[in-house]
Amino acid sequence: MKSLFIAFFIASIAFAGAANAAEEGMNDCRIGAYRLDDGSSVSISTAGDKDLRWRRVDGTTGLLKAGADGAYTSLLGWTEKPDGHTISFGPCDQGEIHFDTRTGHRIPLDITETKFTRGDVTLAGRLVMPKGAGPVPIVVLLHGGESNSALEFQQFQWLLPAEGVGVFVYDKRGTGISTGKFTADFGVLADDAVAAMAEARRLAGPRAGRVGYWGGSQGGWVAPLAALRTHTDFVIVGFGLLIDALEEDREEIALEMSLKGHSPADTAKAQAVGYAAQTMLASQFSTDSIERFDALRARYKTEPWYKDLEGNLTRLVLPLSKDDLVSASKMLSIGLAWDYDGMAVAKRLDTPQLWQLGADDLEAPVAETSRRLKALIDEGRPFIVATFPRAEHGVLEYVVNAKGERDDTRNPEGYVRMLIDFAKDGAVHGRYGQATIDLPKKAD
C-alpha cells in the first residue's frame, strides 16, 4: 500500500506531465474534428502518450492504440477488445482521415488560445467556434474532480463545434498549464467558472449566442453555483448530484452492498464504518474521529462483507494505516465542502437546466438526486431530467467482464445529441435513445 506521501508525490509528477502534454497537444495535426463523406462527423483527441481517442455524436468511441509501424488498432470504448474499426490518417497538409470505408477531411474551426486571470491565478483556456459570422450557442466546459488537463483531454471541445455549438474549455487551477493550487473548494471553482464565462463572451464578441455551463461529476455541483453568480442562459449537468459528498458516500455504500447480496444487518455494519470515515473526513481527521474509525474497522475487518465495503470516500481511507490517517489532515486540505447544499442552490435558480444521469451510476448514485429534481420540476422549475438505463458514471454504457467488473463501452444513443439540442434552443425534441425524460410543467 502506497503511503499518502508517495501518492501525493505521484500526483505532483502527474500535474507536471499534464502541463507538458497540454502544450504539445495542439501540435498534433490529427487532433480535431472531421467531416466524413456521408455527412457525419468524428472527433479525435489525445489519450495520453502516443494513443488517440475517436468519438462520434451517436455516442460511440474507441481508443486508437498506436502500433510500432504507425498504424492504429481501435479498441471498443475503454475495454481491451478490438471493435472492428479501421482508422488511419493522411499527411498533415491534407487533413484527411479514413474511417472504415469512409473518407473525411478536417473541419475548419476558429480556435483562439487565451490566458485569463482571477486574483493571482492565471487560467489557460481555448475558444473553439464553428466557422462563420453569425451567433452560435457556446458551452463553457467545467471540470470534474480530476487533475488532468481539460485542454488536452476534454472530449466536447471538438465534438460540439463540428455540430454548430461553440465551446470554451480551460485548465482549472492547479492543472495543465494553469497556475494556482489544486482545490475542490466549490466557491473558488465557481468564481473561476464565472471568469471563464466572461472570457468566453469577450472572445466570441457578437458571435456569442446562448451561453451556458456544462459540468460533469464535481462540475455538477459547481455549474449551478456559478450560474447564481453570473448571467447564464442554461446549465447542463452530466452525472452530477443534488446531495452532498458525505450523502454520496452513504448512498454508494448502501447500493454496493445491496448489489453484492449482503443482508440488511451487514449493510448496517458497513454503513457504520462508512459513517465513522465520513465523520473523520468532515472533522479534518480529528484525533477522536481517527480513534473511532480505527477501532470500528478493526472490529469488522475479518467479517465476510468487509471486503466489499468501498464507497466514494470511505474506500480512500480504509487501507491507510493509523499513522497515515494522522498525517492526512495536513495533506488532504483540498477545500472540499463536505456538507455543500446543492439543493439550496437549485431552489434559487430559474435558469433552464438539463440533467443527464446514468441509472446504474455507482460513483454518484442517482436515486435521491432524481427524487429531488422531480420535486423541483413539480414546483415549476424549468428543469429537464434525462435518465439513461444501464449507464454508469460519465453516462457510459458498460459490459461486465470475467472478473465481475464493469468495462465502459460508449455513451448511450441520444446522450450527445440531447446536449447539443438543449444548448441550441433550451429544449429537447422527441426521443433520445432509451432515455426516460422528465419535462418541466407547462405553464397554465
C-alpha positions as CSV (number, residue, x, y, z in Angstrom):
1,M,0.0,0.0,0.0
2,K,1.4,3.4,-1.0
3,S,1.7,5.9,1.8
4,L,0.0,9.3,1.4
5,F,3.4,10.9,0.9
6,I,4.1,8.6,-2.1
7,A,0.6,9.1,-3.5
8,F,0.9,12.9,-3.4
9,F,4.4,12.8,-4.9
10,I,3.0,10.8,-7.8
11,A,0.1,13.3,-8.2
12,S,2.7,16.2,-8.4
13,I,4.5,14.4,-11.2
14,A,1.2,13.8,-13.0
15,F,0.4,17.6,-12.8
16,A,3.8,18.4,-14.4
17,G,3.2,15.8,-17.2
18,A,-0.2,17.1,-17.9
19,A,1.2,20.6,-18.4
20,N,3.7,19.4,-21.0
21,A,1.0,17.3,-22.7
22,A,-1.4,20.2,-22.9
23,E,1.2,22.4,-24.5
24,E,2.1,19.7,-27.0
25,G,-1.5,18.5,-27.8
26,M,-2.3,21.2,-30.3
27,N,0.9,20.4,-32.2
28,D,-0.6,17.0,-33.2
29,C,-2.1,17.6,-36.6
30,R,-4.5,14.7,-36.2
31,I,-6.4,16.2,-33.3
32,G,-9.6,17.9,-34.2
33,A,-13.0,17.3,-35.9
34,Y,-13.5,15.7,-39.3
35,R,-16.5,15.6,-41.7
36,L,-16.9,12.2,-43.3
37,D,-18.2,11.7,-46.9
38,D,-21.6,10.6,-45.5
39,G,-22.1,14.0,-43.8
40,S,-21.4,12.7,-40.3
41,S,-18.6,13.8,-38.0
42,V,-15.9,12.2,-35.9
43,S,-13.6,13.9,-33.4
44,I,-10.1,12.9,-32.5
45,S,-8.4,13.8,-29.2
46,T,-5.3,12.7,-27.3
47,A,-5.5,9.8,-25.0
48,G,-2.1,10.1,-23.4
49,D,1.3,9.0,-24.7
50,K,1.0,8.1,-28.4
51,D,-2.6,7.0,-28.2
52,L,-5.7,8.8,-29.5
53,R,-9.4,8.5,-28.9
54,W,-12.2,8.9,-31.5
55,R,-15.7,9.9,-30.7
56,R,-19.0,10.3,-32.6
57,V,-22.2,12.1,-31.9
58,D,-24.1,8.8,-31.6
59,G,-22.0,8.1,-28.5
60,T,-19.7,5.5,-30.0
61,T,-16.0,5.8,-29.1
62,G,-12.8,3.9,-29.2
63,L,-9.2,4.0,-28.2
64,L,-6.7,4.2,-31.1
65,K,-3.7,2.2,-29.8
66,A,-0.6,3.2,-31.6
67,G,1.4,0.3,-33.2
68,A,5.2,0.2,-33.9
69,D,4.5,0.7,-37.6
70,G,2.5,3.9,-37.1
71,A,-0.8,2.1,-37.7
72,Y,-3.6,2.1,-35.1
73,T,-5.8,-0.6,-33.6
74,S,-9.2,0.6,-32.5
75,L,-10.4,-0.8,-29.1
76,L,-14.0,-0.7,-28.0
77,G,-14.7,2.1,-25.6
78,W,-12.4,1.7,-22.6
79,T,-12.1,-2.1,-23.0
80,E,-9.2,-4.1,-24.3
81,K,-11.2,-5.6,-27.1
82,P,-10.9,-4.6,-30.8
83,D,-14.1,-3.1,-32.1
84,G,-13.5,-3.9,-35.8
85,H,-13.0,-0.2,-36.9
86,T,-10.0,0.7,-39.1
87,I,-8.8,4.3,-38.8
88,S,-5.8,6.0,-40.5
89,F,-4.7,9.5,-41.3
90,G,-3.3,11.1,-44.4
91,P,-0.4,13.6,-44.4
92,C,-0.8,16.7,-42.1
93,D,-1.2,19.1,-45.0
94,Q,-4.1,17.1,-46.4
95,G,-6.1,17.0,-43.1
96,E,-7.5,13.6,-44.1
97,I,-8.9,10.7,-42.2
98,H,-10.0,7.2,-43.3
99,F,-12.7,5.8,-41.0
100,D,-13.6,2.2,-42.2
101,T,-14.7,2.7,-45.8
102,R,-15.4,6.4,-45.5
103,T,-13.0,9.3,-46.1
104,G,-13.2,12.6,-44.2
105,H,-11.5,15.9,-44.0
106,R,-10.7,18.2,-41.2
107,I,-13.5,20.7,-40.3
108,P,-12.2,24.2,-40.3
109,L,-12.8,25.8,-36.9
110,D,-12.0,29.2,-35.4
111,I,-9.7,28.4,-32.5
112,T,-8.5,31.1,-30.0
113,E,-5.9,30.3,-27.3
114,T,-6.1,32.6,-24.3
115,K,-5.0,33.1,-20.7
116,F,-7.1,35.0,-18.2
117,T,-6.7,35.8,-14.6
118,R,-8.8,35.6,-11.4
119,G,-6.9,37.1,-8.5
120,D,-3.3,35.9,-8.6
121,V,-4.2,32.8,-10.7
122,T,-3.7,32.6,-14.4
123,L,-6.0,30.2,-16.2
124,A,-5.3,28.8,-19.7
125,G,-8.3,28.5,-22.0
126,R,-9.4,27.8,-25.5
127,L,-12.4,29.0,-27.5
128,V,-13.4,26.7,-30.3
129,M,-16.1,28.0,-32.7
130,P,-17.7,26.9,-35.9
131,K,-16.6,28.9,-38.9
132,G,-19.0,31.8,-39.8
133,A,-20.1,35.2,-38.9
134,G,-23.4,34.7,-37.1
135,P,-24.1,34.0,-33.4
136,V,-23.9,30.4,-32.2
137,P,-24.5,28.9,-28.7
138,I,-21.4,28.4,-26.6
139,V,-20.9,25.8,-23.8
140,V,-18.4,26.7,-21.1
141,L,-17.0,23.3,-20.0
142,L,-16.4,22.8,-16.3
143,H,-14.3,20.0,-14.7
144,G,-15.0,17.1,-12.5
145,G,-12.7,16.2,-9.7
146,E,-9.9,15.1,-12.0
147,S,-6.4,16.6,-12.0
148,N,-5.6,16.2,-15.7
149,S,-5.7,18.9,-18.4
150,A,-9.0,19.7,-19.9
151,L,-7.3,21.4,-22.8
152,E,-5.7,18.1,-23.6
153,F,-8.5,15.6,-22.8
154,Q,-11.9,17.2,-22.9
155,Q,-14.0,15.4,-25.5
156,F,-16.6,18.0,-26.2
157,Q,-14.2,20.7,-27.4
158,W,-14.1,19.1,-30.9
159,L,-17.3,17.1,-30.9
160,L,-19.7,20.0,-30.3
161,P,-18.2,22.6,-32.7
162,A,-18.5,20.1,-35.5
163,E,-22.3,20.2,-34.9
164,G,-22.6,24.0,-34.7
165,V,-22.0,24.6,-31.0
166,G,-19.1,26.7,-29.7
167,V,-17.0,25.5,-26.8
168,F,-14.9,27.3,-24.2
169,V,-12.5,24.9,-22.4
170,Y,-9.9,25.7,-19.8
171,D,-7.5,24.0,-17.4
172,K,-8.8,24.6,-13.8
173,R,-6.4,25.9,-11.3
174,G,-3.5,23.6,-10.4
175,T,-3.9,21.5,-13.5
176,G,-2.4,21.5,-17.0
177,I,-0.9,24.9,-17.8
178,S,-2.9,26.9,-15.4
179,T,-1.3,28.3,-12.2
180,G,-2.6,28.1,-8.7
181,K,-3.2,25.4,-6.2
182,F,-5.4,22.4,-7.0
183,T,-8.6,22.7,-5.0
184,A,-12.1,21.2,-4.5
185,D,-13.5,24.4,-3.0
186,F,-16.7,24.8,-4.9
187,G,-16.9,28.5,-4.2
188,V,-13.4,29.1,-5.6
189,L,-14.1,26.9,-8.6
190,A,-17.4,28.7,-9.2
191,D,-15.7,32.1,-9.2
192,D,-13.2,30.7,-11.7
193,A,-16.1,29.5,-13.9
194,V,-17.6,33.0,-13.8
195,A,-14.3,34.4,-15.0
196,A,-14.2,31.7,-17.7
197,M,-17.6,32.6,-19.0
198,A,-16.7,36.3,-19.1
199,E,-13.6,35.4,-21.1
200,A,-15.7,33.2,-23.5
201,R,-18.1,36.1,-24.1
202,R,-15.2,38.6,-24.6
203,L,-13.5,36.4,-27.2
204,A,-16.7,35.5,-29.0
205,G,-18.0,39.1,-29.2
206,P,-21.1,39.4,-31.4
207,R,-20.9,35.7,-32.2
208,A,-21.9,34.7,-28.7
209,G,-25.5,33.5,-28.8
210,R,-26.9,31.4,-25.9
211,V,-24.0,30.9,-23.4
212,G,-24.2,28.3,-20.6
213,Y,-22.3,25.9,-18.5
214,W,-21.8,22.1,-18.7
215,G,-20.5,20.4,-15.6
216,G,-19.8,16.7,-15.1
217,S,-19.5,14.9,-11.8
218,Q,-18.0,17.5,-9.4
219,G,-18.7,20.1,-12.0
220,G,-22.4,19.3,-11.4
221,W,-22.0,21.0,-8.0
222,V,-20.0,23.9,-9.4
223,A,-22.1,24.8,-12.5
224,P,-25.3,25.8,-10.7
225,L,-23.3,27.7,-8.1
226,A,-21.5,29.6,-10.9
227,A,-24.9,30.3,-12.5
228,L,-26.0,32.0,-9.3
229,R,-23.1,34.4,-9.6
230,T,-23.3,35.5,-13.3
231,H,-25.8,35.6,-16.1
232,T,-26.1,32.4,-18.0
233,D,-28.7,31.1,-20.4
234,F,-28.6,27.5,-19.4
235,V,-26.9,24.9,-17.3
236,I,-26.3,21.3,-18.3
237,V,-25.3,18.8,-15.6
238,G,-23.9,15.4,-16.6
239,F,-23.7,12.7,-13.9
240,G,-24.0,15.2,-11.1
241,L,-25.7,15.2,-7.7
242,L,-28.1,17.2,-5.6
243,I,-26.8,15.6,-2.4
244,D,-23.5,16.4,-0.6
245,A,-20.3,14.4,-0.7
246,L,-21.0,12.6,2.6
247,E,-24.5,11.6,1.5
248,E,-23.0,10.4,-1.8
249,D,-20.7,8.1,0.1
250,R,-23.6,6.7,2.2
251,E,-25.7,6.1,-0.9
252,E,-22.8,4.4,-2.7
253,I,-22.1,2.0,0.3
254,A,-25.8,1.0,0.5
255,L,-26.1,0.4,-3.2
256,E,-22.8,-1.6,-3.5
257,M,-23.7,-3.8,-0.5
258,S,-27.1,-4.5,-2.0
259,L,-25.6,-5.4,-5.4
260,K,-23.2,-7.8,-3.6
261,G,-26.2,-9.5,-2.0
262,H,-25.4,-8.6,1.7
263,S,-28.0,-8.7,4.3
264,P,-29.6,-5.5,5.9
265,A,-27.7,-6.3,9.1
266,D,-24.3,-6.5,7.4
267,T,-25.2,-3.4,5.3
268,A,-25.9,-1.5,8.6
269,K,-22.4,-2.5,9.9
270,A,-20.8,-1.3,6.6
271,Q,-22.7,2.0,6.9
272,A,-21.4,2.3,10.5
273,V,-17.8,2.1,9.3
274,G,-18.7,4.5,6.4
275,Y,-20.2,6.9,8.9
276,A,-17.1,6.8,11.0
277,A,-15.0,7.5,7.9
278,Q,-17.2,10.3,6.8
279,T,-17.1,11.9,10.3
280,M,-13.4,11.7,10.3
281,L,-13.2,13.4,6.9
282,A,-15.6,16.1,7.9
283,S,-13.7,16.8,11.1
284,Q,-10.4,17.1,9.1
285,F,-9.1,14.0,10.9
286,S,-9.5,15.0,14.5
287,T,-7.8,12.7,17.0
288,D,-11.1,11.3,18.4
289,S,-12.6,10.6,14.9
290,I,-9.4,8.7,13.9
291,E,-9.6,6.6,17.1
292,R,-13.3,5.7,16.4
293,F,-12.8,4.9,12.8
294,D,-9.7,2.8,13.5
295,A,-11.5,0.8,16.3
296,L,-14.6,0.2,14.2
297,R,-12.7,-1.1,11.1
298,A,-10.6,-3.4,13.4
299,R,-13.8,-4.8,14.9
300,Y,-15.3,-5.7,11.5
301,K,-12.3,-6.3,9.2
302,T,-12.5,-10.2,9.4
303,E,-16.2,-10.4,8.6
304,P,-17.0,-11.6,5.0
305,W,-18.8,-8.5,3.9
306,Y,-15.9,-6.2,4.8
307,K,-14.0,-6.9,1.5
308,D,-16.9,-5.4,-0.4
309,L,-17.0,-2.2,1.6
310,E,-16.0,0.7,-0.7
311,G,-18.0,3.9,-1.0
312,N,-16.8,7.0,-2.9
313,L,-14.8,8.4,0.0
314,T,-14.6,5.6,2.5
315,R,-12.5,3.4,0.2
316,L,-9.8,6.2,0.1
317,V,-9.2,5.9,3.8
318,L,-9.9,2.2,4.5
319,P,-6.4,0.9,3.6
320,L,-4.5,3.7,5.3
321,S,-2.5,3.0,8.4
322,K,-3.3,4.9,11.6
323,D,-0.1,6.9,11.2
324,D,-1.1,7.9,7.6
325,L,-4.5,9.0,8.9
326,V,-2.9,11.2,11.5
327,S,-0.9,12.8,8.6
328,A,-3.8,13.1,6.3
329,S,-5.3,16.3,7.9
330,K,-2.4,18.3,6.6
331,M,-2.1,16.6,3.2
332,L,-5.8,16.3,2.2
333,S,-6.6,20.0,2.6
334,I,-8.2,20.5,-0.8
335,G,-11.1,22.7,0.4
336,L,-14.0,20.3,-0.2
337,A,-17.2,21.4,1.5
338,W,-18.4,18.0,2.7
339,D,-21.9,19.3,3.5
340,Y,-22.4,21.5,0.5
341,D,-26.1,22.1,-0.1
342,G,-26.7,21.8,-3.8
343,M,-30.5,21.6,-3.3
344,A,-30.5,25.1,-1.7
345,V,-28.6,26.4,-4.7
346,A,-31.1,24.7,-7.1
347,K,-34.0,26.3,-5.4
348,R,-32.7,29.8,-6.0
349,L,-32.2,29.2,-9.8
350,D,-34.7,29.9,-12.5
351,T,-32.1,29.2,-15.2
352,P,-33.2,26.3,-17.5
353,Q,-31.3,23.2,-16.7
354,L,-30.7,19.8,-18.3
355,W,-29.6,16.9,-16.0
356,Q,-28.3,13.8,-17.7
357,L,-28.0,10.8,-15.3
358,G,-26.9,7.2,-15.6
359,A,-29.4,4.8,-13.9
360,D,-26.6,2.4,-12.8
361,D,-24.1,5.1,-11.5
362,L,-22.2,3.6,-8.6
363,E,-19.9,6.5,-8.0
364,A,-22.7,9.0,-7.9
365,P,-25.9,7.1,-7.1
366,V,-28.9,8.9,-8.6
367,A,-31.9,7.8,-6.6
368,E,-32.2,10.7,-4.2
369,T,-30.9,13.3,-6.7
370,S,-33.7,12.1,-9.1
371,R,-36.3,12.4,-6.5
372,R,-35.2,15.9,-5.6
373,L,-35.0,17.0,-9.2
374,K,-38.5,15.8,-9.9
375,A,-39.8,17.6,-6.8
376,L,-38.2,20.8,-8.2
377,I,-40.0,20.2,-11.6
378,D,-43.3,19.8,-9.7
379,E,-42.6,23.2,-8.1
380,G,-42.3,24.7,-11.5
381,R,-38.6,24.9,-12.1
382,P,-37.5,24.8,-15.8
383,F,-35.6,21.6,-15.4
384,I,-35.3,18.6,-17.7
385,V,-34.1,15.3,-16.3
386,A,-33.0,12.5,-18.6
387,T,-32.1,9.1,-17.1
388,F,-30.3,6.6,-19.3
389,P,-30.7,2.9,-18.5
390,R,-27.7,0.7,-18.0
391,A,-25.4,3.6,-17.9
392,E,-22.9,4.4,-15.1
393,H,-20.7,7.4,-14.1
394,G,-19.9,9.5,-17.1
395,V,-23.3,8.4,-18.5
396,L,-21.4,5.5,-20.0
397,E,-22.8,2.1,-21.0
398,Y,-20.8,-0.9,-19.9
399,V,-20.3,-4.6,-20.1
400,V,-19.4,-6.8,-17.1
401,N,-16.1,-8.7,-17.6
402,A,-15.0,-12.1,-16.4
403,K,-13.8,-10.5,-13.1
404,G,-17.3,-9.1,-12.5
405,E,-16.0,-5.6,-13.1
406,R,-17.5,-3.0,-15.4
407,D,-15.8,-2.1,-18.7
408,D,-17.2,1.1,-20.3
409,T,-18.1,0.9,-23.9
410,R,-19.7,4.2,-25.1
411,N,-22.2,7.0,-24.3
412,P,-25.8,5.9,-24.9
413,E,-27.5,6.8,-28.1
414,G,-29.1,10.3,-27.8
415,Y,-26.8,11.5,-24.9
416,V,-24.6,13.8,-27.0
417,R,-27.5,14.8,-29.4
418,M,-29.7,15.9,-26.5
419,L,-26.9,18.0,-25.0
420,I,-26.4,19.8,-28.4
421,D,-30.1,20.4,-28.9
422,F,-30.5,21.9,-25.4
423,A,-27.5,24.1,-25.9
424,K,-29.0,25.4,-29.2
425,D,-32.6,26.2,-28.1
426,G,-33.1,25.1,-24.5
427,A,-35.5,22.2,-25.4
428,V,-35.4,18.5,-26.2
429,H,-37.1,17.1,-29.3
430,G,-38.6,13.7,-29.3
431,R,-36.8,10.6,-28.1
432,Y,-33.1,10.2,-27.3
433,G,-32.3,6.5,-27.4
434,Q,-33.7,4.7,-24.4
435,A,-33.6,7.7,-22.0
436,T,-36.5,8.4,-19.7
437,I,-37.2,12.1,-19.8
438,D,-39.0,14.2,-17.2
439,L,-40.0,17.6,-18.6
440,P,-40.9,20.9,-17.0
441,K,-44.5,21.5,-16.1
442,K,-46.3,23.5,-18.7
443,A,-47.5,27.0,-17.7
444,D,-51.3,27.3,-17.2
